[in-house]
C-alpha cells in the first residue's frame, strides 16, 4: 500500500488484468489454469499472516497516474521538485549525464530538499514497485545514476557545505560536488583529501570512477565519493565512496583515503529510516558504507576531518613523447624511491599533443611552431608569459604520449627539486606551476559537462616500481587501438602514483574497502565516438565490440606476470560490474551479513 496515494499495487494489478469488454451474464466463466492474469488479492485482511522471508514485489516500473504523482508531490517539502516528461525542458535537463550513453528516460525525477524527502521517495518507489536510483554528479558512464522508466532521486538541491574551522571538520550534503568542498575549505586554509578521479555520482551511492581521458575532478559528487561512501551504482547510486584517493592521500599527515577521514554520516536505508552512523552509532553500517555504500542506502550528509592546507601548491602536466618512455619510467621510479610524502604524480597514457590530450589539457594545436593551449580561464598570452614551456622540435608525433600530472604540496623551489628526475628529460610540454590548491584539483576536469561519446571504465593496478618494458607494451597496445579504431582515439589510462604508507595506516578489515597494499590503481577509460550518419548503427556496434574487447585484454595485460594483482578490482573504476568478491576481497562475507541485516530484500544494488 502506498502511503502517499493510498493505492494497493496488488489491487490495481488485479483490475488492470480484467478484460475491458463486458461479458454477457449468461455466458459461462472460462476456467484457464494457465492464465497469466494477476491472482485475486485478499481485500479483507482481517489478521496478519506469517510472511515469507522476502516479501518485496518485483520492481516492474508501472505507469504512474497524474493523481499518484500529485499526491506524492504534495507530501514532499515545498522546496522539493518533481519532474516528469510533461515538465518539458527542466525534465530533459535533469536527464543529462556526463556521457550521453548513460542517459535514460526516467518516468519521474525527484529533487529532494532534505533527508525526509529522500526517505519519502524511497517509500513511494517501493509502494509502487518502481525501480529507483540516486544521482548526484552523474559521472557513471554505465548509467548507474539513470533509470529507464523508473524514479531518479537527484540530490542536486542538497549541496551545502559547512566548515567548522575550530573543530577542523566539514559537514557536506550528499549532493555536493568536490569543487564545492574545495572552495569552501580553501577559505579557511583547510582541505579534505578527495578523489583524484572522476565520479560519476554520489557519495551515498558512489560508483566508480575515473579514467584516462575522461577524468573530472571537481565535478565528482560527494555522495559518489565516500560511501562508496556511497559508491555509485544501482538503486541508488552513481558513484562510490569505496575508496577515493587524492593528491593529499599522503601529502597531509594521516590524510590517507577519503573514507578514512569520514567521521559520521546520515543515511537513508531501504525501509526509509533516517539513521546516523559513526564509530559509536550503527557501527556495522558505518563500516559497510566506507567502501560499499551504494548497496546499503543513500547518504545525505557527510562529516569529514579536515587538515590545514597551504593555499599555494605546485601542479601541472609534463608531456613526453613515446620515444622517451624508458627514461621517463626510470625517472618516475627514481622520484618515487625518494619517498617524498608531499609529492604525487598521475601517469597518463593518452593522445599526443599534436592531436588532443585528455585529462584537462584541452585542445593543443601547432601553428607556426607556437603551441596554443586552450584552457578555461587562461588565455594564450597568459600561458606564453607564464612558466609554460614547449619543445616545438618534437611535435611531429602521431601516437599516444606519456603525461605526468605532477603535484607538490609545498613551494615551487622544493617541488622542482623533488621532480628533478622528470624535469631533466626536457618534456615536450611543461605547464607545472604554482597555483591555489583548489585550482590544482580542476586540472583534469573535462571541458564539457556532457559528451556525445560513449565511455566505459575498467579497473586494473600496477606494482611499484614500474617496469619500462611492461609500460612500453601497454603503450603499444593503446597505439594499436588508436590506429585500428580511429573513433576510439580518446581512450587512455591513468595510474595515480602516491606514497602508499598513509593508506596502509588503516587495517584491511577496519572498513569495507580492503585494498591497502603496494599496488597503485589504474583507471582504464575507453572512450569512442558514437552516431553521426543514419547508417552508422552497424559501425557503432562494431566499434563498441572492438573497444570492449581491447579494454578487457588491456586489463589482463597490465597485471600479467605479477606486474599487478590479477584478483583485486576497484569497484569505482570497474563501474560495479563485479564480481563483488573481487571488489571487496577479505571483507566480502562480512558485507553479505550486513546486507542481510540492513537490506534483506535487495532494494539497493545487490552483491
C-alpha positions as CSV (number, residue, x, y, z in Angstrom):
1,X,0.0,0.0,0.0
2,X,1.4,3.4,-1.0
3,X,1.1,5.7,2.0
4,X,1.0,8.8,-0.2
5,X,-1.8,7.9,-2.7
6,X,-3.5,5.1,-0.8
7,X,-3.2,2.6,-3.7
8,X,-2.6,-1.1,-3.2
9,X,-0.4,-2.3,-6.2
10,X,-1.9,-5.8,-5.9
11,X,-5.4,-4.3,-6.1
12,X,-4.6,-2.2,-9.1
13,X,-2.8,-5.1,-10.9
14,X,-5.8,-7.4,-10.5
15,X,-8.3,-5.0,-12.0
16,X,-5.9,-3.9,-14.8
17,X,-5.8,-7.6,-15.8
18,X,-9.6,-7.9,-16.3
19,X,-11.0,-7.8,-19.8
20,X,-12.2,-4.4,-20.9
21,X,-15.3,-5.8,-22.8
22,X,-18.2,-6.8,-20.6
23,X,-19.2,-10.4,-20.7
24,X,-22.9,-11.4,-21.0
25,X,-24.4,-12.5,-17.7
26,X,-25.5,-15.8,-19.3
27,X,-22.0,-16.6,-20.6
28,X,-20.1,-19.2,-18.6
29,X,-16.9,-18.0,-17.0
30,X,-14.0,-19.8,-18.6
31,X,-11.5,-21.7,-16.4
32,X,-8.0,-21.3,-17.6
33,X,-5.4,-22.8,-15.3
34,X,-2.6,-21.4,-17.4
35,X,-3.9,-17.8,-17.2
36,X,-1.2,-15.3,-16.5
37,X,-3.6,-12.7,-15.1
38,X,-2.9,-11.5,-11.6
39,X,-4.1,-13.6,-8.7
40,X,-7.2,-12.3,-6.8
41,X,-5.8,-10.3,-3.9
42,X,-7.2,-10.7,-0.4
43,X,-9.1,-7.4,0.0
44,X,-10.3,-8.3,3.6
45,X,-7.1,-8.8,5.5
46,X,-8.5,-9.5,9.0
47,X,-5.3,-10.7,10.5
48,X,-1.6,-10.7,9.6
49,X,-0.3,-13.9,8.2
50,X,3.2,-15.1,8.6
51,X,5.1,-13.5,5.7
52,X,7.8,-15.3,3.8
53,X,11.4,-14.3,4.2
54,X,11.4,-11.9,1.2
55,X,8.1,-10.1,0.5
56,X,9.3,-7.4,-1.8
57,X,7.4,-7.3,-5.1
58,X,9.3,-7.3,-8.3
59,X,10.2,-3.8,-9.5
60,X,8.2,-3.5,-12.7
61,X,8.0,0.3,-13.3
62,X,4.2,0.5,-13.6
63,X,2.9,3.6,-15.3
64,X,2.0,6.2,-12.6
65,X,-1.1,8.3,-12.9
66,X,-1.2,12.1,-12.5
67,X,-3.1,11.7,-9.3
68,X,-0.5,9.4,-7.8
69,X,2.3,11.8,-8.8
70,X,0.4,14.8,-7.4
71,X,-0.2,13.0,-4.1
72,X,3.5,12.2,-3.8
73,X,4.5,15.8,-4.7
74,X,2.2,17.2,-2.1
75,X,3.8,15.0,0.6
76,X,7.3,16.5,-0.1
77,X,8.7,19.7,1.3
78,X,7.8,22.9,-0.6
79,X,11.3,23.3,-1.9
80,X,11.5,19.9,-3.4
81,X,11.0,19.5,-7.2
82,X,9.2,16.7,-9.1
83,X,9.7,16.4,-12.8
84,X,8.0,14.3,-15.4
85,X,8.1,14.2,-19.2
86,X,5.3,16.8,-19.1
87,X,7.7,19.2,-17.3
88,X,9.5,19.9,-20.6
89,X,13.0,21.4,-20.7
90,X,13.6,21.0,-16.9
91,X,12.9,17.3,-17.2
92,X,15.2,16.8,-20.1
93,X,17.9,18.8,-18.4
94,X,17.6,16.6,-15.4
95,X,18.3,13.5,-17.6
96,X,21.6,14.9,-18.8
97,X,24.7,12.9,-17.8
98,X,28.4,13.1,-18.3
99,X,28.2,10.6,-21.1
100,X,25.1,10.5,-23.3
101,X,25.2,6.7,-23.4
102,X,24.3,6.9,-19.7
103,X,21.1,8.9,-20.3
104,X,17.8,7.1,-19.8
105,X,14.2,8.3,-19.9
106,X,13.1,8.2,-16.3
107,X,9.4,8.2,-15.6
108,X,9.8,10.7,-12.7
109,X,12.8,12.7,-11.4
110,X,12.6,13.8,-7.7
111,X,14.9,16.5,-6.5
112,X,14.7,16.3,-2.7
113,X,15.4,19.2,-0.4
114,X,16.1,17.3,2.7
115,X,16.6,13.8,4.1
116,X,12.9,13.4,4.8
117,X,12.2,13.9,1.1
118,X,14.7,11.2,0.2
119,X,13.0,8.8,2.6
120,X,9.6,9.5,1.1
121,X,11.0,8.9,-2.4
122,X,12.3,5.5,-1.4
123,X,9.0,4.6,0.2
124,X,7.0,5.9,-2.8
125,X,9.1,3.8,-5.2
126,X,8.7,0.7,-3.1
127,X,4.9,1.3,-2.7
128,X,4.5,1.3,-6.5
129,X,7.1,-1.4,-7.4
130,X,9.1,1.4,-9.1
131,X,12.8,0.9,-9.7
132,X,14.8,3.9,-8.4
133,X,18.4,5.2,-8.5
134,X,20.2,8.1,-6.9
135,X,22.0,10.7,-8.9
136,X,24.5,13.4,-7.9
137,X,27.4,14.1,-10.2
138,X,26.1,11.9,-13.0
139,X,29.5,10.6,-13.9
140,X,28.7,6.9,-14.2
141,X,29.2,6.0,-17.8
142,X,27.3,2.8,-17.3
143,X,24.2,4.6,-16.3
144,X,24.1,3.8,-12.6
145,X,22.6,7.2,-11.9
146,X,19.9,6.8,-14.5
147,X,16.7,4.8,-14.7
148,X,14.7,3.7,-17.8
149,X,11.1,4.2,-16.8
150,X,11.8,4.3,-13.1
151,X,12.4,7.0,-10.5
152,X,15.6,9.1,-10.1
153,X,16.5,10.7,-6.7
154,X,18.5,13.7,-7.9
155,X,20.4,15.2,-5.0
156,X,21.3,18.4,-6.9
157,X,19.4,20.6,-4.5
158,X,21.4,19.3,-1.5
159,X,24.8,20.9,-2.0
160,X,25.5,22.8,1.2
161,X,29.0,22.7,2.7
162,X,29.6,23.9,6.3
163,X,33.1,24.3,7.6
164,X,33.9,24.3,11.3
165,X,37.5,25.6,11.3
166,X,37.9,25.4,15.1
167,X,37.0,21.7,15.2
168,X,38.6,21.1,11.8
169,X,35.5,19.2,10.5
170,X,33.4,19.7,7.3
171,X,29.7,18.9,7.1
172,X,28.8,18.2,3.5
173,X,25.4,17.5,1.9
174,X,25.1,14.3,-0.2
175,X,24.6,16.3,-3.4
176,X,27.7,18.4,-3.1
177,X,30.5,18.2,-5.7
178,X,34.1,18.2,-4.8
179,X,34.5,21.6,-6.2
180,X,32.0,22.9,-3.6
181,X,34.1,21.3,-0.8
182,X,37.4,22.5,-2.2
183,X,36.3,26.1,-2.5
184,X,34.6,26.2,0.9
185,X,37.5,24.7,2.8
186,X,40.1,26.9,1.0
187,X,38.6,30.0,2.6
188,X,39.7,28.6,6.0
189,X,43.1,27.2,4.9
190,X,41.8,23.6,5.2
191,X,41.3,20.7,2.8
192,X,39.7,17.2,2.7
193,X,41.6,14.6,0.7
194,X,39.3,14.0,-2.2
195,X,39.2,11.7,-5.1
196,X,41.7,12.1,-8.0
197,X,39.2,10.6,-10.4
198,X,36.0,11.2,-12.0
199,X,32.7,10.2,-10.5
200,X,30.0,9.5,-11.7
201,X,28.0,10.4,-8.9
202,X,27.0,10.5,-5.4
203,X,28.7,9.7,-2.2
204,X,26.0,7.6,-0.8
205,X,25.8,5.6,-3.9
206,X,29.1,6.3,-5.1
207,X,30.2,4.4,-8.0
208,X,33.1,4.3,-9.8
209,X,35.4,6.2,-11.5
210,X,37.8,7.7,-13.4
211,X,39.8,7.2,-16.4
212,X,42.4,8.4,-18.7
213,X,41.0,10.8,-21.0
214,X,37.8,11.2,-19.1
215,X,38.8,12.3,-15.7
216,X,36.8,15.0,-14.0
217,X,37.8,16.0,-10.5
218,X,35.9,19.0,-9.2
219,X,32.7,17.8,-10.8
220,X,32.8,14.5,-8.9
221,X,30.0,14.2,-6.5
222,X,30.4,13.8,-2.8
223,X,27.9,11.1,-2.5
224,X,29.6,9.3,-5.1
225,X,32.8,9.5,-3.4
226,X,32.7,8.3,0.1
227,X,30.2,5.9,0.7
228,X,31.3,4.3,-1.6
229,X,30.8,6.3,0.6
230,X,28.3,6.0,-1.3
231,X,29.6,4.1,-4.0
232,X,28.0,4.6,-7.3
233,X,25.7,2.2,-8.5
234,X,22.4,0.7,-8.7
235,X,19.3,1.6,-7.0
236,X,20.8,4.5,-5.9
237,X,24.0,5.4,-6.9
238,X,26.1,6.8,-9.4
239,X,29.3,6.8,-7.7
240,X,31.1,5.3,-4.9
241,X,32.9,6.2,-1.9
242,X,34.6,2.9,-1.7
243,X,37.9,4.4,-1.7
244,X,38.8,7.8,-3.0
245,X,42.4,8.7,-3.4
246,X,43.6,12.2,-3.8
247,X,46.7,14.3,-4.2
248,X,46.5,14.6,-0.4
249,X,46.5,10.9,0.2
250,X,49.9,11.1,1.6
251,X,50.8,14.8,1.4
252,X,49.0,15.7,4.6
253,X,49.7,13.9,7.9
254,X,47.3,11.0,8.3
255,X,45.1,12.2,5.4
256,X,45.0,8.8,3.7
257,X,41.9,8.0,1.7
258,X,38.6,9.9,1.8
259,X,36.8,7.0,3.5
260,X,39.5,7.0,6.2
261,X,38.5,10.6,7.1
262,X,34.8,10.1,7.4
263,X,33.7,10.8,11.0
264,X,30.0,10.2,10.6
265,X,27.2,10.2,8.0
266,X,23.4,10.4,7.7
267,X,22.0,7.6,5.5
268,X,18.5,6.7,4.3
269,X,18.1,2.9,4.4
270,X,15.8,0.6,2.4
271,X,12.9,0.9,4.8
272,X,13.0,4.7,4.6
273,X,14.7,5.1,8.0
274,X,16.9,8.2,8.5
275,X,19.9,7.0,10.5
276,X,23.1,8.5,11.9
277,X,26.2,6.2,11.5
278,X,29.6,6.5,13.1
279,X,32.1,4.5,15.2
280,X,29.6,4.7,18.1
281,X,26.2,4.5,16.4
282,X,25.1,1.8,13.9
283,X,28.8,0.8,13.7
284,X,28.3,-2.1,11.3
285,X,26.5,0.1,8.8
286,X,29.2,2.8,9.2
287,X,31.8,0.1,8.5
288,X,29.9,-1.1,5.4
289,X,29.3,2.3,3.7
290,X,33.0,3.1,3.7
291,X,33.6,1.2,0.6
292,X,30.2,-0.3,-0.4
293,X,27.7,2.5,0.3
294,X,25.7,2.1,-2.8
295,X,24.5,-1.3,-1.6
296,X,23.1,0.0,1.7
297,X,21.3,3.3,1.2
298,X,21.5,6.9,0.1
299,X,23.9,9.1,2.1
300,X,22.5,12.6,2.6
301,X,25.2,14.1,4.8
302,X,28.9,13.5,5.5
303,X,31.1,14.7,8.3
304,X,34.8,14.7,7.4
305,X,38.0,15.5,9.2
306,X,39.8,18.5,7.6
307,X,43.5,19.3,7.6
308,X,45.5,22.6,7.4
309,X,46.4,23.1,3.7
310,X,48.7,25.7,2.2
311,X,46.9,27.9,-0.3
312,X,49.5,27.6,-3.0
313,X,50.8,24.3,-4.4
314,X,52.8,23.3,-7.4
315,X,51.0,21.3,-10.1
316,X,50.6,20.8,-13.8
317,X,51.3,18.4,-16.7
318,X,54.6,17.3,-18.2
319,X,54.2,15.7,-21.6
320,X,56.7,13.3,-23.1
321,X,56.8,11.7,-26.5
322,X,56.6,7.9,-26.6
323,X,60.3,7.6,-27.6
324,X,61.2,8.7,-24.1
325,X,59.1,6.1,-22.4
326,X,62.0,4.1,-20.9
327,X,63.8,7.1,-19.3
328,X,60.5,8.6,-18.2
329,X,59.5,5.4,-16.3
330,X,63.0,5.1,-14.8
331,X,62.9,8.8,-13.7
332,X,59.4,8.2,-12.2
333,X,60.8,5.2,-10.3
334,X,63.7,7.3,-9.1
335,X,61.3,10.1,-8.0
336,X,59.1,7.6,-6.2
337,X,62.0,6.0,-4.4
338,X,62.7,9.3,-2.7
339,X,59.6,8.7,-0.6
340,X,58.7,12.4,-0.6
341,X,55.3,12.4,1.2
342,X,54.4,15.8,-0.3
343,X,54.6,14.7,-3.9
344,X,52.2,12.8,-6.1
345,X,52.0,12.1,-9.8
346,X,49.3,10.9,-12.2
347,X,50.8,8.8,-15.0
348,X,48.6,9.1,-18.1
349,X,48.9,7.2,-21.3
350,X,46.9,9.1,-23.9
351,X,46.7,11.2,-27.0
352,X,49.8,13.1,-28.2
353,X,50.0,16.9,-28.2
354,X,49.6,17.3,-31.9
355,X,46.1,15.8,-31.7
356,X,44.3,16.2,-28.4
357,X,45.5,15.3,-24.9
358,X,42.8,14.3,-22.5
359,X,42.7,14.9,-18.8
360,X,42.2,18.6,-18.9
361,X,44.9,19.7,-21.2
362,X,42.2,20.7,-23.7
363,X,43.0,21.1,-27.4
364,X,46.5,21.8,-28.4
365,X,47.4,22.8,-31.9
366,X,50.6,23.7,-33.5
367,X,50.6,27.0,-35.5
368,X,54.0,28.0,-37.0
369,X,55.8,26.4,-34.1
370,X,53.7,28.0,-31.4
371,X,51.6,25.8,-29.1
372,X,48.2,27.2,-28.3
373,X,46.8,25.6,-25.2
374,X,43.2,26.4,-24.7
375,X,42.3,26.1,-21.0
376,X,39.5,27.5,-19.1
377,X,40.3,30.9,-17.6
378,X,43.8,31.1,-19.1
379,X,44.5,33.0,-22.3
380,X,47.2,32.0,-24.8
381,X,49.1,35.2,-23.8
382,X,49.0,34.3,-20.2
383,X,50.3,30.8,-20.9
384,X,53.2,32.1,-23.0
385,X,54.1,34.7,-20.4
386,X,54.0,32.2,-17.6
387,X,56.1,29.2,-16.8
388,X,54.5,27.3,-19.8
389,X,57.2,25.7,-21.9
390,X,57.0,23.7,-25.1
391,X,59.7,22.0,-27.1
392,X,58.4,22.5,-30.6
393,X,61.2,20.4,-32.2
394,X,59.4,17.1,-31.3
395,X,55.8,17.9,-32.1
396,X,55.6,15.6,-35.1
397,X,54.3,12.5,-33.2
398,X,51.0,10.9,-34.1
399,X,50.8,8.3,-31.3
400,X,49.9,8.1,-27.6
401,X,52.2,10.1,-25.3
402,X,53.1,9.9,-21.6
403,X,51.6,12.7,-19.5
404,X,52.9,13.1,-15.9
405,X,50.3,15.2,-14.0
406,X,52.5,16.4,-11.2
407,X,51.5,17.7,-7.8
408,X,53.6,19.0,-4.9
409,X,52.1,20.2,-1.6
410,X,54.7,22.8,-1.0
411,X,56.8,25.6,-2.5
412,X,57.9,25.7,-6.1
413,X,61.6,25.6,-5.2
414,X,61.2,22.3,-3.3
415,X,58.9,20.9,-5.9
416,X,61.5,21.4,-8.7
417,X,64.0,19.5,-6.6
418,X,61.5,16.7,-6.0
419,X,60.6,16.3,-9.6
420,X,64.1,16.9,-11.0
421,X,64.4,13.4,-12.5
422,X,61.4,14.1,-14.7
423,X,62.2,17.7,-15.5
424,X,65.7,16.9,-16.6
425,X,64.3,14.9,-19.5
426,X,63.2,18.0,-21.4
427,X,59.4,17.4,-21.6
428,X,57.5,18.2,-24.7
429,X,55.2,20.3,-22.7
430,X,55.9,21.8,-19.2
431,X,53.0,23.6,-17.7
432,X,53.5,22.8,-14.0
433,X,53.5,25.9,-11.9
434,X,52.4,27.4,-8.6
435,X,48.6,27.7,-8.2
436,X,45.9,27.6,-5.5
437,X,45.1,24.1,-4.3
438,X,41.5,24.2,-5.4
439,X,42.7,25.1,-8.9
440,X,45.1,22.1,-9.0
441,X,42.1,19.9,-8.4
442,X,40.4,21.2,-11.6
443,X,43.3,20.4,-13.9
444,X,41.7,17.1,-15.0
445,X,38.2,18.5,-15.4
446,X,36.5,17.6,-18.6
447,X,36.0,20.6,-21.0
448,X,32.3,19.8,-21.2
449,X,29.8,18.7,-18.6
450,X,28.2,16.4,-21.2
451,X,29.6,14.5,-24.1
452,X,28.1,12.5,-27.0
453,X,30.9,10.0,-26.7
454,X,30.4,6.5,-25.3
455,X,32.5,5.9,-22.2
456,X,33.4,2.7,-20.4
457,X,35.6,2.3,-17.3
458,X,37.6,-0.6,-16.2
459,X,39.9,-1.3,-13.2
460,X,43.5,-2.5,-13.1
461,X,46.5,-2.0,-10.9
462,X,50.3,-1.9,-11.1
463,X,53.0,-2.8,-8.6
464,X,55.9,-0.4,-8.0
465,X,58.5,0.1,-9.2
466,X,57.1,0.2,-12.7
467,X,58.8,-1.9,-15.4
468,X,59.7,0.2,-18.5
469,X,59.3,-2.8,-20.9
470,X,55.9,-3.5,-19.4
471,X,54.7,0.1,-19.8
472,X,56.1,0.0,-23.3
473,X,53.9,-3.0,-24.1
474,X,50.9,-1.2,-22.7
475,X,51.5,1.9,-24.7
476,X,51.9,-0.1,-27.9
477,X,48.6,-1.8,-27.2
478,X,47.0,1.6,-26.8
479,X,48.6,2.9,-30.0
480,X,47.3,-0.2,-31.9
481,X,43.8,0.5,-30.8
482,X,44.0,4.2,-31.9
483,X,45.2,3.1,-35.4
484,X,42.7,0.2,-35.8
485,X,39.7,2.1,-34.3
486,X,40.2,5.8,-35.0
487,X,36.9,6.6,-33.4
488,X,38.3,5.4,-30.1
489,X,41.4,7.7,-30.2
490,X,40.4,9.4,-26.9
491,X,40.9,6.2,-25.0
492,X,43.6,6.2,-22.4
493,X,44.5,5.2,-18.8
494,X,45.7,6.8,-15.7
495,X,47.7,5.5,-12.7
496,X,47.8,7.7,-9.6
497,X,51.3,7.2,-8.1
498,X,51.4,8.2,-4.4
499,X,53.3,7.1,-1.4
500,X,51.2,4.2,0.0
501,X,52.4,4.5,3.6
502,X,49.4,6.6,4.7
503,X,47.0,4.2,3.0
504,X,48.5,1.3,5.0
505,X,47.9,3.0,8.3
506,X,44.4,1.6,8.3
507,X,43.8,-2.1,8.5
508,X,42.2,-4.0,5.6
509,X,39.3,-5.1,7.8
510,X,38.7,-1.7,9.6
511,X,36.2,-0.8,6.9
512,X,34.7,-2.5,3.9
513,X,37.3,-1.1,1.4
514,X,40.1,-3.6,1.7
515,X,42.8,-2.7,-0.9
516,X,45.8,-1.2,1.1
517,X,48.7,-3.0,-0.4
518,X,51.6,-1.6,-2.5
519,X,49.7,-1.6,-5.8
520,X,48.5,1.7,-7.4
521,X,45.1,1.7,-9.1
522,X,44.9,2.2,-12.8
523,X,41.7,3.5,-14.4
524,X,41.2,2.4,-18.0
525,X,39.0,4.9,-19.8
526,X,37.6,3.6,-23.1
527,X,36.0,6.4,-25.0
528,X,34.7,6.3,-28.5
529,X,32.7,8.5,-30.9
530,X,29.1,7.4,-31.4
531,X,26.5,8.1,-34.0
532,X,26.6,10.6,-36.8
533,X,25.0,9.4,-40.0
534,X,21.8,7.3,-40.0
535,X,23.6,4.3,-41.5
536,X,26.2,4.3,-38.7
537,X,24.4,1.8,-36.4
538,X,26.4,-1.1,-37.7
539,X,29.6,0.9,-37.4
540,X,28.7,1.9,-33.8
541,X,28.1,-1.7,-32.7
542,X,31.3,-2.8,-34.3
543,X,33.3,0.0,-32.7
544,X,31.8,-0.8,-29.3
545,X,32.7,-4.5,-29.7
546,X,36.3,-3.8,-30.6
547,X,36.8,-1.3,-27.9
548,X,35.4,-3.5,-25.1
549,X,37.4,-6.4,-26.4
550,X,40.6,-4.3,-26.3
551,X,39.8,-3.0,-22.8
552,X,39.3,-6.4,-21.4
553,X,42.6,-7.6,-22.9
554,X,44.3,-4.4,-21.7
555,X,43.2,-5.2,-18.1
556,X,44.9,-8.6,-18.3
557,X,48.0,-7.1,-19.9
558,X,48.6,-4.7,-17.1
559,X,48.5,-7.3,-14.3
560,X,50.2,-10.1,-16.2
561,X,53.5,-11.6,-15.0
562,X,52.9,-10.4,-11.4
563,X,53.1,-6.7,-12.5
564,X,49.8,-6.3,-10.7
565,X,47.2,-8.1,-8.6
566,X,45.0,-10.0,-11.0
567,X,42.3,-10.6,-8.4
568,X,41.5,-7.1,-7.0
569,X,39.1,-4.7,-8.6
570,X,38.4,-1.1,-7.6
571,X,34.6,-1.0,-8.0
572,X,34.5,2.6,-8.9
573,X,36.8,2.1,-11.8
574,X,35.0,-1.1,-12.7
575,X,31.6,0.6,-12.6
576,X,30.4,-2.1,-10.3
577,X,30.3,-4.8,-12.8
578,X,31.9,-7.1,-10.3
579,X,32.2,-9.8,-9.3
580,X,31.7,-8.3,-5.9
581,X,34.1,-10.8,-4.2
582,X,37.0,-9.3,-6.3
583,X,35.9,-5.8,-5.4
584,X,35.8,-6.3,-1.6
585,X,38.2,-9.2,-1.1
586,X,38.6,-10.3,2.5
587,X,35.5,-8.2,3.6
588,X,33.1,-9.8,1.2
589,X,31.5,-12.3,3.6
590,X,31.0,-9.7,6.3
591,X,29.4,-7.4,3.8
592,X,26.9,-10.1,2.9
593,X,26.0,-10.3,6.6
594,X,25.4,-6.6,6.7
595,X,23.3,-6.7,3.6
596,X,21.1,-9.4,5.1
597,X,20.6,-7.1,8.1
598,X,20.1,-3.7,6.5
599,X,18.7,-4.5,3.1
600,X,17.4,-8.1,3.2
601,X,15.0,-7.5,0.3
602,X,17.7,-6.2,-2.1
603,X,16.2,-2.8,-2.6
604,X,19.7,-1.3,-3.3
605,X,22.4,-2.8,-5.5
606,X,22.9,-6.5,-4.9
607,X,26.2,-8.3,-4.4
